[in-house]
């Protein structure tokens, strides 16, 4: 009995231990795969960071994002890329929205900016809780934004060929929120540089408003065309009224002639009242019907 019990205990213990080790081995294998995926993700993040460290690449990235938003929100004929908004200047803005004008189209310049270094230094200072470094990085970010706004104003804003303001597109919501929360900066840019800041969400709202304006203008154009058609119809209807008046006169003349004929007919009937009527057959012989069949 003791041998049997020992044998059962050993078998059960070995089975349980084997299942436990197998379960632990599976979990360790899953952890190993997760670590490999995290390493690959870290490598991808590093590659992205190295890409965005290049100033030209950052500019292209912001321009691509701006292009995607414009393509989604506007029709192809409502905006253009690489537009010389100032007559006689070789400076070309990345994108410009074509606004309808009285004599010709008016351009609204839109330029993408991404000062990543200044913003990243500010975020790192906040993470370290370094108030002095955060203040210094904030001032540097403000100075960079002011300089870019002045550059946009000087290069691309030239009324009446353009609107009296331009848009500066900041491609991330975090950067846009950080710039907007700077006291007085947005008002200063609008007042002195005639530049309006826009993040992705703000730009979508602005483009949506412009789209409604485009539709209203199209309705106004169609209304003008309808009024022109109605004016032409009114002119033609006046001519049609003259034709109706002439037709009425002609019909009145015919009616008068018929009345006269009717009076003459009654007079003839009165004169022939005493004449004896002939039978129909004899009358047909004397007054044959030339239009009758067989004649």
BASEZA-726995 format. One record per residue (C-alpha): residue in three letters; x, y, z. Coordinates in steps of 0.25 Angstrom, whole numbers, plus 5000, padded with zeros to 4 digits. Example, Ala and Ser with C-alpha at 12.3 -4.5 7.8 and 13.67 -1.06 7.14 Angstrom:
BEGIN
R  type    px    py    pz
R   ALA  5049  4982  5031
R   SER  5055  4996  5029
***
This chain:
BEGIN
R  type    px    py    pz
R   UNK  5000  5000  5000
R   UNK  5011  5009  5003
R   UNK  5018  5007  4990
R   UNK  5005  5009  4983
R   UNK  5003  5022  4990
R   UNK  5017  5027  4987
R   UNK  5016  5023  4973
R   UNK  5003  5031  4971
R   UNK  5009  5043  4979
R   UNK  5021  5043  4970
R   UNK  5013  5042  4957
R   UNK  5004  5053  4961
R   UNK  5015  5062  4966
R   UNK  5023  5060  4953
R   UNK  5011  5063  4945
R   UNK  5008  5076  4953
R   UNK  5022  5080  4952
R   UNK  5023  5078  4938
R   UNK  5010  5086  4935
R   UNK  5015  5097  4944
R   UNK  5029  5098  4937
R   UNK  5022  5097  4923
R   UNK  5013  5109  4927
R   UNK  5025  5117  4932
R   UNK  5033  5114  4920
R   UNK  5021  5119  4911
R   UNK  5020  5131  4919
R   UNK  5035  5134  4918
R   UNK  5035  5132  4903
R   UNK  5023  5142  4902
R   UNK  5031  5152  4910
R   UNK  5043  5150  4901
R   UNK  5035  5153  4889
R   UNK  5029  5165  4896
R   UNK  5043  5170  4899
R   UNK  5047  5168  4884
R   UNK  5035  5176  4880
R   UNK  5038  5187  4889
R   UNK  5053  5187  4884
R   UNK  5048  5188  4870
R   UNK  5038  5199  4874
R   UNK  5049  5207  4881
R   UNK  5058  5206  4869
R   UNK  5046  5211  4860
R   UNK  5044  5223  4870
R   UNK  5059  5225  4869
R   UNK  5059  5225  4854
R   UNK  5047  5235  4854
R   UNK  5054  5244  4864
R   UNK  5067  5244  4855
R   UNK  5058  5247  4843
R   UNK  5051  5259  4850
R   UNK  5064  5264  4855
R   UNK  5067  5269  4841
R   UNK  5061  5283  4838
R   UNK  5058  5280  4824
R   UNK  5051  5267  4827
R   UNK  5042  5274  4838
R   UNK  5038  5284  4828
R   UNK  5034  5274  4818
R   UNK  5026  5266  4829
R   UNK  5019  5279  4833
R   UNK  5016  5282  4818
R   UNK  5011  5268  4815
R   UNK  5001  5268  4827
R   UNK  4996  5282  4822
R   UNK  4995  5277  4808
R   UNK  4986  5265  4814
R   UNK  4977  5274  4821
R   UNK  4975  5283  4810
R   UNK  4972  5271  4800
R   UNK  4962  5266  4810
R   UNK  4955  5279  4813
R   UNK  4955  5287  4799
R   UNK  4953  5284  4785
R   UNK  4965  5284  4776
R   UNK  4962  5297  4769
R   UNK  4960  5304  4783
R   UNK  4975  5304  4787
R   UNK  4989  5303  4780
R   UNK  5003  5299  4784
R   UNK  5016  5307  4782
R   UNK  5009  5320  4779
R   UNK  5016  5333  4776
R   UNK  5005  5342  4784
R   UNK  5013  5355  4783
R   UNK  5013  5360  4768
R   UNK  5028  5361  4763
R   UNK  5034  5353  4775
R   UNK  5041  5340  4774
R   UNK  5036  5336  4788
R   UNK  5026  5324  4787
R   UNK  5018  5320  4799
R   UNK  5015  5305  4801
R   UNK  5000  5306  4800
R   UNK  4990  5317  4797
R   UNK  4975  5317  4797
R   UNK  4968  5323  4785
R   UNK  4957  5332  4791
R   UNK  4947  5338  4781
R   UNK  4949  5353  4778
R   UNK  4941  5363  4770
R   UNK  4951  5364  4758
R   UNK  4961  5353  4761
R   UNK  4964  5342  4771
R   UNK  4970  5346  4784
R   UNK  4980  5337  4791
R   UNK  4981  5333  4806
R   UNK  4995  5329  4809
R   UNK  4997  5317  4818
R   UNK  5011  5313  4822
R   UNK  5015  5301  4831
R   UNK  5025  5303  4843
R   UNK  5031  5293  4852
R   UNK  5041  5298  4862
R   UNK  5043  5285  4869
R   UNK  5056  5288  4876
R   UNK  5051  5300  4884
R   UNK  5038  5292  4888
R   UNK  5046  5280  4891
R   UNK  5055  5287  4901
R   UNK  5043  5293  4907
R   UNK  5036  5280  4909
R   UNK  5049  5274  4915
R   UNK  5050  5286  4925
R   UNK  5036  5283  4929
R   UNK  5039  5268  4931
R   UNK  5051  5272  4940
R   UNK  5043  5283  4948
R   UNK  5054  5293  4944
R   UNK  5046  5306  4945
R   UNK  5058  5314  4940
R   UNK  5061  5305  4928
R   UNK  5046  5305  4924
R   UNK  5045  5320  4925
R   UNK  5057  5321  4916
R   UNK  5052  5311  4906
R   UNK  5038  5318  4906
R   UNK  5045  5331  4902
R   UNK  5053  5324  4891
R   UNK  5040  5318  4886
R   UNK  5033  5331  4886
R   UNK  5044  5338  4879
R   UNK  5045  5327  4868
R   UNK  5030  5328  4865
R   UNK  5031  5343  4864
R   UNK  5042  5342  4854
R   UNK  5034  5332  4846
R   UNK  5022  5341  4846
R   UNK  5030  5353  4841
R   UNK  5036  5345  4830
R   UNK  5022  5340  4826
R   UNK  5017  5355  4826
R   UNK  5029  5360  4818
R   UNK  5029  5349  4808
R   UNK  5015  5345  4805
R   UNK  5005  5356  4809
R   UNK  5002  5367  4799
R   UNK  4988  5372  4798
R   UNK  4980  5373  4789
R   UNK  4986  5361  4782
R   UNK  4985  5354  4795
R   UNK  4977  5355  4808
R   UNK  4982  5365  4818
R   UNK  4986  5353  4827
R   UNK  4993  5339  4826
R   UNK  4992  5326  4833
R   UNK  5004  5319  4841
R   UNK  5001  5304  4842
R   UNK  5007  5297  4854
R   UNK  5006  5282  4851
R   UNK  5004  5277  4865
R   UNK  4993  5280  4875
R   UNK  5003  5280  4886
R   UNK  5012  5291  4880
R   UNK  5000  5299  4876
R   UNK  4994  5298  4890
R   UNK  5008  5302  4896
R   UNK  5009  5315  4887
R   UNK  4994  5319  4889
R   UNK  4995  5318  4904
R   UNK  5007  5329  4904
R   UNK  5000  5342  4909
R   UNK  4998  5352  4898
R   UNK  5006  5345  4887
R   UNK  4994  5341  4878
R   UNK  4988  5355  4879
R   UNK  5002  5361  4876
R   UNK  5004  5352  4864
R   UNK  4990  5356  4858
R   UNK  4992  5371  4861
R   UNK  5007  5373  4857
R   UNK  5010  5362  4847
R   UNK  4996  5360  4842
R   UNK  4998  5345  4844
R   UNK  4988  5335  4850
R   UNK  4992  5322  4857
R   UNK  4985  5309  4854
R   UNK  4987  5295  4859
R   UNK  4981  5283  4852
R   UNK  4968  5284  4858
R   UNK  4967  5299  4857
R   UNK  4971  5298  4842
R   UNK  4960  5288  4840
R   UNK  4950  5297  4846
R   UNK  4955  5309  4838
R   UNK  4955  5301  4825
R   UNK  4940  5297  4828
R   UNK  4936  5311  4830
R   UNK  4943  5315  4817
R   UNK  4936  5303  4810
R   UNK  4922  5309  4815
R   UNK  4926  5322  4809
R   UNK  4930  5316  4796
R   UNK  4916  5310  4795
R   UNK  4909  5323  4799
R   UNK  4917  5330  4787
R   UNK  4913  5319  4778
R   UNK  4899  5320  4782
R   UNK  4900  5335  4779
R   UNK  4906  5333  4766
R   UNK  4895  5323  4762
R   UNK  4885  5334  4767
R   UNK  4891  5344  4758
R   UNK  4889  5334  4746
R   UNK  4875  5331  4750
R   UNK  4872  5346  4750
R   UNK  4878  5348  4737
R   UNK  4870  5337  4731
R   UNK  4857  5342  4737
R   UNK  4861  5356  4731
R   UNK  4862  5349  4717
R   UNK  4849  5342  4719
R   UNK  4842  5355  4723
R   UNK  4847  5361  4710
R   UNK  4842  5350  4702
R   UNK  4829  5349  4709
R   UNK  4827  5364  4705
R   UNK  4829  5360  4691
R   UNK  4820  5349  4693
R   UNK  4809  5358  4698
R   UNK  4810  5367  4685
R   UNK  4808  5355  4677
R   UNK  4796  5351  4685
R   UNK  4790  5365  4683
R   UNK  4792  5364  4668
R   UNK  4786  5350  4668
R   UNK  4774  5356  4676
R   UNK  4772  5367  4666
R   UNK  4773  5357  4654
R   UNK  4763  5348  4661
R   UNK  4754  5360  4664
R   UNK  4754  5364  4649
R   UNK  4750  5349  4645
R   UNK  4739  5349  4656
R   UNK  4734  5363  4650
R   UNK  4734  5357  4636
R   UNK  4727  5344  4641
R   UNK  4716  5353  4648
R   UNK  4715  5361  4635
R   UNK  4713  5348  4627
R   UNK  4703  5343  4637
R   UNK  4695  5356  4635
R   UNK  4695  5355  4620
R   UNK  4691  5340  4621
R   UNK  4679  5344  4629
R   UNK  4675  5355  4619
R   UNK  4676  5345  4608
R   UNK  4668  5335  4615
R   UNK  4657  5345  4618
R   UNK  4657  5349  4603
R   UNK  4655  5334  4599
R   UNK  4645  5331  4609
R   UNK  4633  5332  4599
R   UNK  4641  5323  4589
R   UNK  4635  5309  4588
R   UNK  4645  5298  4593
R   UNK  4649  5287  4583
R   UNK  4650  5272  4587
R   UNK  4665  5269  4591
R   UNK  4667  5260  4579
R   UNK  4663  5270  4569
R   UNK  4671  5281  4577
R   UNK  4683  5271  4576
R   UNK  4681  5270  4561
R   UNK  4680  5285  4559
R   UNK  4691  5288  4568
R   UNK  4701  5277  4568
R   UNK  4712  5275  4579
R   UNK  4725  5275  4571
R   UNK  4732  5270  4583
R   UNK  4723  5258  4584
R   UNK  4730  5244  4582
R   UNK  4730  5239  4567
R   UNK  4729  5253  4561
***
